[in-house]
Amino acid sequence: MVSLAEVYEKIKDDVERIIDTTHYHLKVPENIRNAHATAMKNYIRDLCYGKIDKDFLIKSGKAHLEEYKP
């Protein structure tokens, strides 16, 4: 049986390209767009490797929402 990490390694470039392409079209400042894309790439990588830190995810999610406040 193939592990999720092995599958991720095979599709990693496509996953990152899709994330970058999707975020390119967001109508937010570039620094927020880049930070969100990086966070998404890291989240997917960590999910596939079983390295999810729930406390960090909650903290970063709250901080991320603060960036979108007018």
HTML snippet that shows the backbone in 3Dmol.js (N, CA, C, O; Angstrom):
<script src="https://3Dmol.org/build/3Dmol-min.js"></script>
<div id="view" style="width:600px;height:400px;position:relative"></div>
<script>
const pdb = `
ATOM      1  N   MET A   1       0.842  -1.179   0.000  1.00  0.00           N
ATOM      2  CA  MET A   1       0.000   0.000   0.000  1.00  0.00           C
ATOM      3  C   MET A   1       0.890   1.245   0.000  1.00  0.00           C
ATOM      4  O   MET A   1       1.898   1.294   0.704  1.00  0.00           O
ATOM      5  N   VAL A   2       0.515   2.234  -0.782  1.00  0.00           N
ATOM      6  CA  VAL A   2       1.263   3.483  -0.900  1.00  0.00           C
ATOM      7  C   VAL A   2       0.800   4.442   0.190  1.00  0.00           C
ATOM      8  O   VAL A   2      -0.398   4.585   0.435  1.00  0.00           O
ATOM      9  N   SER A   3       1.757   5.095   0.841  1.00  0.00           N
ATOM     10  CA  SER A   3       1.394   6.047   1.899  1.00  0.00           C
ATOM     11  C   SER A   3       0.968   7.381   1.293  1.00  0.00           C
ATOM     12  O   SER A   3       1.265   7.685   0.137  1.00  0.00           O
ATOM     13  N   LEU A   4       0.274   8.158   2.094  1.00  0.00           N
ATOM     14  CA  LEU A   4      -0.146   9.478   1.658  1.00  0.00           C
ATOM     15  C   LEU A   4       1.069  10.366   1.371  1.00  0.00           C
ATOM     16  O   LEU A   4       1.040  11.180   0.448  1.00  0.00           O
ATOM     17  N   ALA A   5       2.120  10.211   2.150  1.00  0.00           N
ATOM     18  CA  ALA A   5       3.349  10.978   1.925  1.00  0.00           C
ATOM     19  C   ALA A   5       3.961  10.645   0.563  1.00  0.00           C
ATOM     20  O   ALA A   5       4.456  11.534  -0.130  1.00  0.00           O
ATOM     21  N   GLU A   6       3.928   9.382   0.182  1.00  0.00           N
ATOM     22  CA  GLU A   6       4.472   8.980  -1.121  1.00  0.00           C
ATOM     23  C   GLU A   6       3.641   9.564  -2.261  1.00  0.00           C
ATOM     24  O   GLU A   6       4.187   9.996  -3.276  1.00  0.00           O
ATOM     25  N   VAL A   7       2.335   9.574  -2.092  1.00  0.00           N
ATOM     26  CA  VAL A   7       1.457  10.164  -3.111  1.00  0.00           C
ATOM     27  C   VAL A   7       1.740  11.659  -3.215  1.00  0.00           C
ATOM     28  O   VAL A   7       1.847  12.208  -4.311  1.00  0.00           O
ATOM     29  N   TYR A   8       1.859  12.306  -2.062  1.00  0.00           N
ATOM     30  CA  TYR A   8       2.133  13.746  -2.041  1.00  0.00           C
ATOM     31  C   TYR A   8       3.424  14.069  -2.795  1.00  0.00           C
ATOM     32  O   TYR A   8       3.466  15.021  -3.574  1.00  0.00           O
ATOM     33  N   GLU A   9       4.460  13.293  -2.571  1.00  0.00           N
ATOM     34  CA  GLU A   9       5.731  13.550  -3.251  1.00  0.00           C
ATOM     35  C   GLU A   9       5.578  13.480  -4.761  1.00  0.00           C
ATOM     36  O   GLU A   9       6.267  14.194  -5.490  1.00  0.00           O
ATOM     37  N   LYS A  10       4.688  12.634  -5.230  1.00  0.00           N
ATOM     38  CA  LYS A  10       4.487  12.494  -6.682  1.00  0.00           C
ATOM     39  C   LYS A  10       3.687  13.660  -7.260  1.00  0.00           C
ATOM     40  O   LYS A  10       3.875  14.019  -8.423  1.00  0.00           O
ATOM     41  N   ILE A  11       2.804  14.249  -6.471  1.00  0.00           N
ATOM     42  CA  ILE A  11       1.925  15.298  -6.994  1.00  0.00           C
ATOM     43  C   ILE A  11       2.229  16.685  -6.427  1.00  0.00           C
ATOM     44  O   ILE A  11       1.526  17.647  -6.736  1.00  0.00           O
ATOM     45  N   LYS A  12       3.254  16.790  -5.614  1.00  0.00           N
ATOM     46  CA  LYS A  12       3.585  18.035  -4.918  1.00  0.00           C
ATOM     47  C   LYS A  12       3.677  19.235  -5.863  1.00  0.00           C
ATOM     48  O   LYS A  12       3.105  20.286  -5.571  1.00  0.00           O
ATOM     49  N   ASP A  13       4.370  19.104  -6.966  1.00  0.00           N
ATOM     50  CA  ASP A  13       4.530  20.229  -7.892  1.00  0.00           C
ATOM     51  C   ASP A  13       3.190  20.696  -8.438  1.00  0.00           C
ATOM     52  O   ASP A  13       2.946  21.897  -8.557  1.00  0.00           O
ATOM     53  N   ASP A  14       2.318  19.741  -8.769  1.00  0.00           N
ATOM     54  CA  ASP A  14       0.984  20.103  -9.273  1.00  0.00           C
ATOM     55  C   ASP A  14       0.157  20.785  -8.191  1.00  0.00           C
ATOM     56  O   ASP A  14      -0.531  21.770  -8.461  1.00  0.00           O
ATOM     57  N   VAL A  15       0.220  20.271  -6.981  1.00  0.00           N
ATOM     58  CA  VAL A  15      -0.518  20.864  -5.863  1.00  0.00           C
ATOM     59  C   VAL A  15      -0.063  22.302  -5.656  1.00  0.00           C
ATOM     60  O   VAL A  15      -0.896  23.200  -5.537  1.00  0.00           O
ATOM     61  N   GLU A  16       1.233  22.533  -5.612  1.00  0.00           N
ATOM     62  CA  GLU A  16       1.752  23.885  -5.385  1.00  0.00           C
ATOM     63  C   GLU A  16       1.408  24.822  -6.547  1.00  0.00           C
ATOM     64  O   GLU A  16       1.124  25.999  -6.325  1.00  0.00           O
ATOM     65  N   ARG A  17       1.429  24.321  -7.757  1.00  0.00           N
ATOM     66  CA  ARG A  17       1.069  25.137  -8.918  1.00  0.00           C
ATOM     67  C   ARG A  17      -0.396  25.553  -8.848  1.00  0.00           C
ATOM     68  O   ARG A  17      -0.728  26.706  -9.124  1.00  0.00           O
ATOM     69  N   ILE A  18      -1.265  24.629  -8.485  1.00  0.00           N
ATOM     70  CA  ILE A  18      -2.701  24.931  -8.374  1.00  0.00           C
ATOM     71  C   ILE A  18      -2.946  25.968  -7.281  1.00  0.00           C
ATOM     72  O   ILE A  18      -3.729  26.899  -7.469  1.00  0.00           O
ATOM     73  N   ILE A  19      -2.282  25.807  -6.150  1.00  0.00           N
ATOM     74  CA  ILE A  19      -2.429  26.775  -5.057  1.00  0.00           C
ATOM     75  C   ILE A  19      -1.951  28.150  -5.500  1.00  0.00           C
ATOM     76  O   ILE A  19      -2.634  29.149  -5.273  1.00  0.00           O
ATOM     77  N   ASP A  20      -0.786  28.209  -6.130  1.00  0.00           N
ATOM     78  CA  ASP A  20      -0.255  29.500  -6.593  1.00  0.00           C
ATOM     79  C   ASP A  20      -1.185  30.143  -7.620  1.00  0.00           C
ATOM     80  O   ASP A  20      -1.453  31.342  -7.545  1.00  0.00           O
ATOM     81  N   THR A  21      -1.669  29.373  -8.560  1.00  0.00           N
ATOM     82  CA  THR A  21      -2.560  29.897  -9.598  1.00  0.00           C
ATOM     83  C   THR A  21      -3.852  30.417  -8.989  1.00  0.00           C
ATOM     84  O   THR A  21      -4.330  31.488  -9.361  1.00  0.00           O
ATOM     85  N   THR A  22      -4.412  29.670  -8.065  1.00  0.00           N
ATOM     86  CA  THR A  22      -5.657  30.079  -7.419  1.00  0.00           C
ATOM     87  C   THR A  22      -5.460  31.364  -6.622  1.00  0.00           C
ATOM     88  O   THR A  22      -6.291  32.270  -6.687  1.00  0.00           O
ATOM     89  N   HIS A  23      -4.384  31.445  -5.883  1.00  0.00           N
ATOM     90  CA  HIS A  23      -4.145  32.625  -5.056  1.00  0.00           C
ATOM     91  C   HIS A  23      -3.777  33.852  -5.883  1.00  0.00           C
ATOM     92  O   HIS A  23      -3.996  34.983  -5.449  1.00  0.00           O
ATOM     93  N   TYR A  24      -3.232  33.641  -7.040  1.00  0.00           N
ATOM     94  CA  TYR A  24      -2.867  34.760  -7.909  1.00  0.00           C
ATOM     95  C   TYR A  24      -4.081  35.628  -8.231  1.00  0.00           C
ATOM     96  O   TYR A  24      -3.948  36.836  -8.430  1.00  0.00           O
ATOM     97  N   HIS A  25      -5.257  35.017  -8.282  1.00  0.00           N
ATOM     98  CA  HIS A  25      -6.474  35.716  -8.678  1.00  0.00           C
ATOM     99  C   HIS A  25      -7.227  36.352  -7.508  1.00  0.00           C
ATOM    100  O   HIS A  25      -8.246  37.007  -7.727  1.00  0.00           O
ATOM    101  N   LEU A  26      -6.756  36.178  -6.285  1.00  0.00           N
ATOM    102  CA  LEU A  26      -7.427  36.795  -5.140  1.00  0.00           C
ATOM    103  C   LEU A  26      -7.207  38.301  -5.149  1.00  0.00           C
ATOM    104  O   LEU A  26      -6.118  38.781  -5.465  1.00  0.00           O
ATOM    105  N   LYS A  27      -8.237  39.027  -4.803  1.00  0.00           N
ATOM    106  CA  LYS A  27      -8.154  40.484  -4.792  1.00  0.00           C
ATOM    107  C   LYS A  27      -7.802  40.981  -3.393  1.00  0.00           C
ATOM    108  O   LYS A  27      -8.584  41.670  -2.738  1.00  0.00           O
ATOM    109  N   VAL A  28      -6.605  40.610  -2.962  1.00  0.00           N
ATOM    110  CA  VAL A  28      -6.065  41.043  -1.676  1.00  0.00           C
ATOM    111  C   VAL A  28      -4.620  41.472  -1.917  1.00  0.00           C
ATOM    112  O   VAL A  28      -4.043  41.140  -2.952  1.00  0.00           O
ATOM    113  N   PRO A  29      -4.028  42.209  -0.971  1.00  0.00           N
ATOM    114  CA  PRO A  29      -2.630  42.612  -1.151  1.00  0.00           C
ATOM    115  C   PRO A  29      -1.714  41.407  -1.384  1.00  0.00           C
ATOM    116  O   PRO A  29      -1.957  40.312  -0.877  1.00  0.00           O
ATOM    117  N   GLU A  30      -0.666  41.640  -2.157  1.00  0.00           N
ATOM    118  CA  GLU A  30       0.240  40.555  -2.547  1.00  0.00           C
ATOM    119  C   GLU A  30       0.857  39.837  -1.347  1.00  0.00           C
ATOM    120  O   GLU A  30       0.994  38.614  -1.364  1.00  0.00           O
ATOM    121  N   ASN A  31       1.231  40.587  -0.306  1.00  0.00           N
ATOM    122  CA  ASN A  31       1.853  39.946   0.856  1.00  0.00           C
ATOM    123  C   ASN A  31       0.887  38.984   1.538  1.00  0.00           C
ATOM    124  O   ASN A  31       1.305  37.929   2.013  1.00  0.00           O
ATOM    125  N   ILE A  32      -0.394  39.331   1.594  1.00  0.00           N
ATOM    126  CA  ILE A  32      -1.394  38.434   2.187  1.00  0.00           C
ATOM    127  C   ILE A  32      -1.607  37.231   1.285  1.00  0.00           C
ATOM    128  O   ILE A  32      -1.694  36.096   1.755  1.00  0.00           O
ATOM    129  N   ARG A  33      -1.689  37.485  -0.002  1.00  0.00           N
ATOM    130  CA  ARG A  33      -1.879  36.400  -0.975  1.00  0.00           C
ATOM    131  C   ARG A  33      -0.739  35.393  -0.890  1.00  0.00           C
ATOM    132  O   ARG A  33      -0.978  34.186  -0.866  1.00  0.00           O
ATOM    133  N   ASN A  34       0.502  35.882  -0.843  1.00  0.00           N
ATOM    134  CA  ASN A  34       1.663  34.991  -0.767  1.00  0.00           C
ATOM    135  C   ASN A  34       1.709  34.237   0.552  1.00  0.00           C
ATOM    136  O   ASN A  34       2.016  33.045   0.581  1.00  0.00           O
ATOM    137  N   ALA A  35       1.405  34.929   1.644  1.00  0.00           N
ATOM    138  CA  ALA A  35       1.418  34.271   2.957  1.00  0.00           C
ATOM    139  C   ALA A  35       0.363  33.176   3.026  1.00  0.00           C
ATOM    140  O   ALA A  35       0.606  32.109   3.591  1.00  0.00           O
ATOM    141  N   HIS A  36      -0.798  33.435   2.458  1.00  0.00           N
ATOM    142  CA  HIS A  36      -1.866  32.426   2.488  1.00  0.00           C
ATOM    143  C   HIS A  36      -1.502  31.226   1.622  1.00  0.00           C
ATOM    144  O   HIS A  36      -1.732  30.081   2.009  1.00  0.00           O
ATOM    145  N   ALA A  37      -0.935  31.491   0.453  1.00  0.00           N
ATOM    146  CA  ALA A  37      -0.534  30.385  -0.424  1.00  0.00           C
ATOM    147  C   ALA A  37       0.522  29.522   0.257  1.00  0.00           C
ATOM    148  O   ALA A  37       0.455  28.295   0.198  1.00  0.00           O
ATOM    149  N   THR A  38       1.485  30.154   0.894  1.00  0.00           N
ATOM    150  CA  THR A  38       2.524  29.407   1.603  1.00  0.00           C
ATOM    151  C   THR A  38       1.929  28.588   2.740  1.00  0.00           C
ATOM    152  O   THR A  38       2.294  27.429   2.937  1.00  0.00           O
ATOM    153  N   ALA A  39       1.010  29.196   3.487  1.00  0.00           N
ATOM    154  CA  ALA A  39       0.368  28.477   4.591  1.00  0.00           C
ATOM    155  C   ALA A  39      -0.408  27.269   4.075  1.00  0.00           C
ATOM    156  O   ALA A  39      -0.381  26.205   4.694  1.00  0.00           O
ATOM    157  N   MET A  40      -1.094  27.426   2.950  1.00  0.00           N
ATOM    158  CA  MET A  40      -1.853  26.306   2.388  1.00  0.00           C
ATOM    159  C   MET A  40      -0.923  25.179   1.939  1.00  0.00           C
ATOM    160  O   MET A  40      -1.208  24.004   2.170  1.00  0.00           O
ATOM    161  N   LYS A  41       0.184  25.539   1.299  1.00  0.00           N
ATOM    162  CA  LYS A  41       1.150  24.522   0.861  1.00  0.00           C
ATOM    163  C   LYS A  41       1.709  23.771   2.065  1.00  0.00           C
ATOM    164  O   LYS A  41       1.819  22.546   2.044  1.00  0.00           O
ATOM    165  N   ASN A  42       2.063  24.511   3.112  1.00  0.00           N
ATOM    166  CA  ASN A  42       2.598  23.881   4.319  1.00  0.00           C
ATOM    167  C   ASN A  42       1.560  22.996   4.993  1.00  0.00           C
ATOM    168  O   ASN A  42       1.885  21.911   5.476  1.00  0.00           O
ATOM    169  N   TYR A  43       0.314  23.453   5.026  1.00  0.00           N
ATOM    170  CA  TYR A  43      -0.757  22.671   5.643  1.00  0.00           C
ATOM    171  C   TYR A  43      -0.951  21.348   4.913  1.00  0.00           C
ATOM    172  O   TYR A  43      -1.041  20.295   5.544  1.00  0.00           O
ATOM    173  N   ILE A  44      -1.015  21.398   3.601  1.00  0.00           N
ATOM    174  CA  ILE A  44      -1.221  20.167   2.821  1.00  0.00           C
ATOM    175  C   ILE A  44      -0.035  19.227   2.994  1.00  0.00           C
ATOM    176  O   ILE A  44      -0.220  18.023   3.171  1.00  0.00           O
ATOM    177  N   ARG A  45       1.177  19.765   2.946  1.00  0.00           N
ATOM    178  CA  ARG A  45       2.367  18.941   3.165  1.00  0.00           C
ATOM    179  C   ARG A  45       2.325  18.283   4.544  1.00  0.00           C
ATOM    180  O   ARG A  45       2.522  17.075   4.672  1.00  0.00           O
ATOM    181  N   ASP A  46       2.067  19.086   5.564  1.00  0.00           N
ATOM    182  CA  ASP A  46       2.034  18.558   6.926  1.00  0.00           C
ATOM    183  C   ASP A  46       0.910  17.536   7.110  1.00  0.00           C
ATOM    184  O   ASP A  46       1.079  16.541   7.814  1.00  0.00           O
ATOM    185  N   LEU A  47      -0.222  17.784   6.483  1.00  0.00           N
ATOM    186  CA  LEU A  47      -1.337  16.837   6.554  1.00  0.00           C
ATOM    187  C   LEU A  47      -0.928  15.487   5.967  1.00  0.00           C
ATOM    188  O   LEU A  47      -1.223  14.437   6.537  1.00  0.00           O
ATOM    189  N   CYS A  48      -0.256  15.527   4.841  1.00  0.00           N
ATOM    190  CA  CYS A  48       0.155  14.285   4.181  1.00  0.00           C
ATOM    191  C   CYS A  48       1.226  13.533   4.965  1.00  0.00           C
ATOM    192  O   CYS A  48       1.323  12.309   4.884  1.00  0.00           O
ATOM    193  N   TYR A  49       2.019  14.270   5.715  1.00  0.00           N
ATOM    194  CA  TYR A  49       3.067  13.631   6.514  1.00  0.00           C
ATOM    195  C   TYR A  49       2.638  13.378   7.959  1.00  0.00           C
ATOM    196  O   TYR A  49       3.430  12.902   8.772  1.00  0.00           O
ATOM    197  N   GLY A  50       1.383  13.698   8.273  1.00  0.00           N
ATOM    198  CA  GLY A  50       0.870  13.452   9.616  1.00  0.00           C
ATOM    199  C   GLY A  50       1.482  14.345  10.672  1.00  0.00           C
ATOM    200  O   GLY A  50       1.660  13.923  11.815  1.00  0.00           O
ATOM    201  N   LYS A  51       1.810  15.580  10.304  1.00  0.00           N
ATOM    202  CA  LYS A  51       2.490  16.493  11.229  1.00  0.00           C
ATOM    203  C   LYS A  51       1.621  17.698  11.581  1.00  0.00           C
ATOM    204  O   LYS A  51       2.149  18.800  11.732  1.00  0.00           O
ATOM    205  N   ILE A  52       0.342  17.528  11.713  1.00  0.00           N
ATOM    206  CA  ILE A  52      -0.537  18.654  11.993  1.00  0.00           C
ATOM    207  C   ILE A  52      -0.448  19.036  13.470  1.00  0.00           C
ATOM    208  O   ILE A  52      -0.661  18.207  14.354  1.00  0.00           O
ATOM    209  N   ASP A  53      -0.129  20.305  13.717  1.00  0.00           N
ATOM    210  CA  ASP A  53      -0.088  20.863  15.059  1.00  0.00           C
ATOM    211  C   ASP A  53      -1.377  21.667  15.223  1.00  0.00           C
ATOM    212  O   ASP A  53      -1.477  22.795  14.740  1.00  0.00           O
ATOM    213  N   LYS A  54      -2.353  21.087  15.899  1.00  0.00           N
ATOM    214  CA  LYS A  54      -3.677  21.713  16.001  1.00  0.00           C
ATOM    215  C   LYS A  54      -3.624  23.087  16.650  1.00  0.00           C
ATOM    216  O   LYS A  54      -4.297  24.009  16.187  1.00  0.00           O
ATOM    217  N   ASP A  55      -2.842  23.246  17.709  1.00  0.00           N
ATOM    218  CA  ASP A  55      -2.759  24.544  18.382  1.00  0.00           C
ATOM    219  C   ASP A  55      -2.190  25.610  17.448  1.00  0.00           C
ATOM    220  O   ASP A  55      -2.699  26.729  17.395  1.00  0.00           O
ATOM    221  N   PHE A  56      -1.142  25.264  16.719  1.00  0.00           N
ATOM    222  CA  PHE A  56      -0.553  26.218  15.777  1.00  0.00           C
ATOM    223  C   PHE A  56      -1.553  26.552  14.669  1.00  0.00           C
ATOM    224  O   PHE A  56      -1.665  27.708  14.260  1.00  0.00           O
ATOM    225  N   LEU A  57      -2.271  25.553  14.191  1.00  0.00           N
ATOM    226  CA  LEU A  57      -3.239  25.766  13.124  1.00  0.00           C
ATOM    227  C   LEU A  57      -4.326  26.733  13.572  1.00  0.00           C
ATOM    228  O   LEU A  57      -4.718  27.617  12.810  1.00  0.00           O
ATOM    229  N   ILE A  58      -4.813  26.579  14.786  1.00  0.00           N
ATOM    230  CA  ILE A  58      -5.847  27.477  15.315  1.00  0.00           C
ATOM    231  C   ILE A  58      -5.292  28.888  15.468  1.00  0.00           C
ATOM    232  O   ILE A  58      -5.943  29.860  15.087  1.00  0.00           O
ATOM    233  N   LYS A  59      -4.095  28.997  16.025  1.00  0.00           N
ATOM    234  CA  LYS A  59      -3.477  30.311  16.232  1.00  0.00           C
ATOM    235  C   LYS A  59      -3.230  31.011  14.899  1.00  0.00           C
ATOM    236  O   LYS A  59      -3.525  32.199  14.768  1.00  0.00           O
ATOM    237  N   SER A  60      -2.702  30.309  13.924  1.00  0.00           N
ATOM    238  CA  SER A  60      -2.414  30.933  12.642  1.00  0.00           C
ATOM    239  C   SER A  60      -3.702  31.267  11.895  1.00  0.00           C
ATOM    240  O   SER A  60      -3.761  32.257  11.166  1.00  0.00           O
ATOM    241  N   GLY A  61      -4.726  30.448  12.075  1.00  0.00           N
ATOM    242  CA  GLY A  61      -6.018  30.736  11.453  1.00  0.00           C
ATOM    243  C   GLY A  61      -6.623  32.017  11.993  1.00  0.00           C
ATOM    244  O   GLY A  61      -7.166  32.818  11.232  1.00  0.00           O
ATOM    245  N   LYS A  62      -6.533  32.219  13.301  1.00  0.00           N
ATOM    246  CA  LYS A  62      -7.052  33.446  13.906  1.00  0.00           C
ATOM    247  C   LYS A  62      -6.261  34.656  13.417  1.00  0.00           C
ATOM    248  O   LYS A  62      -6.843  35.692  13.095  1.00  0.00           O
ATOM    249  N   ALA A  63      -4.949  34.528  13.362  1.00  0.00           N
ATOM    250  CA  ALA A  63      -4.107  35.624  12.886  1.00  0.00           C
ATOM    251  C   ALA A  63      -4.420  35.931  11.428  1.00  0.00           C
ATOM    252  O   ALA A  63      -4.439  37.094  11.025  1.00  0.00           O
ATOM    253  N   HIS A  64      -4.661  34.913  10.654  1.00  0.00           N
ATOM    254  CA  HIS A  64      -4.966  35.068   9.242  1.00  0.00           C
ATOM    255  C   HIS A  64      -6.278  35.843   9.068  1.00  0.00           C
ATOM    256  O   HIS A  64      -6.373  36.714   8.204  1.00  0.00           O
ATOM    257  N   LEU A  65      -7.271  35.533   9.873  1.00  0.00           N
ATOM    258  CA  LEU A  65      -8.544  36.235   9.779  1.00  0.00           C
ATOM    259  C   LEU A  65      -8.386  37.710  10.133  1.00  0.00           C
ATOM    260  O   LEU A  65      -9.071  38.561   9.567  1.00  0.00           O
ATOM    261  N   GLU A  66      -7.495  38.013  11.059  1.00  0.00           N
ATOM    262  CA  GLU A  66      -7.246  39.404  11.435  1.00  0.00           C
ATOM    263  C   GLU A  66      -6.726  40.210  10.242  1.00  0.00           C
ATOM    264  O   GLU A  66      -7.014  41.402  10.130  1.00  0.00           O
ATOM    265  N   GLU A  67      -5.967  39.571   9.352  1.00  0.00           N
ATOM    266  CA  GLU A  67      -5.422  40.283   8.191  1.00  0.00           C
ATOM    267  C   GLU A  67      -6.513  40.762   7.244  1.00  0.00           C
ATOM    268  O   GLU A  67      -6.306  41.724   6.504  1.00  0.00           O
ATOM    269  N   TYR A  68      -7.667  40.110   7.255  1.00  0.00           N
ATOM    270  CA  TYR A  68      -8.749  40.463   6.323  1.00  0.00           C
ATOM    271  C   TYR A  68      -9.703  41.492   6.897  1.00  0.00           C
ATOM    272  O   TYR A  68     -10.614  41.932   6.196  1.00  0.00           O
ATOM    273  N   LYS A  69      -9.527  41.889   8.148  1.00  0.00           N
ATOM    274  CA  LYS A  69     -10.414  42.892   8.727  1.00  0.00           C
ATOM    275  C   LYS A  69     -10.122  44.253   8.089  1.00  0.00           C
ATOM    276  O   LYS A  69      -8.966  44.643   7.924  1.00  0.00           O
ATOM    277  N   PRO A  70     -11.201  44.971   7.732  1.00  0.00           N
ATOM    278  CA  PRO A  70     -10.996  46.310   7.130  1.00  0.00           C
ATOM    279  C   PRO A  70     -10.474  47.330   8.124  1.00  0.00           C
ATOM    280  O   PRO A  70     -10.256  48.487   7.764  1.00  0.00           O
TER     281      PRO A  70
END
`;
const viewer = $3Dmol.createViewer("view");
viewer.addModel(pdb, "pdb");
viewer.setStyle({}, {cartoon: {color: "spectrum"}});
viewer.zoomTo();
viewer.render();
</script>
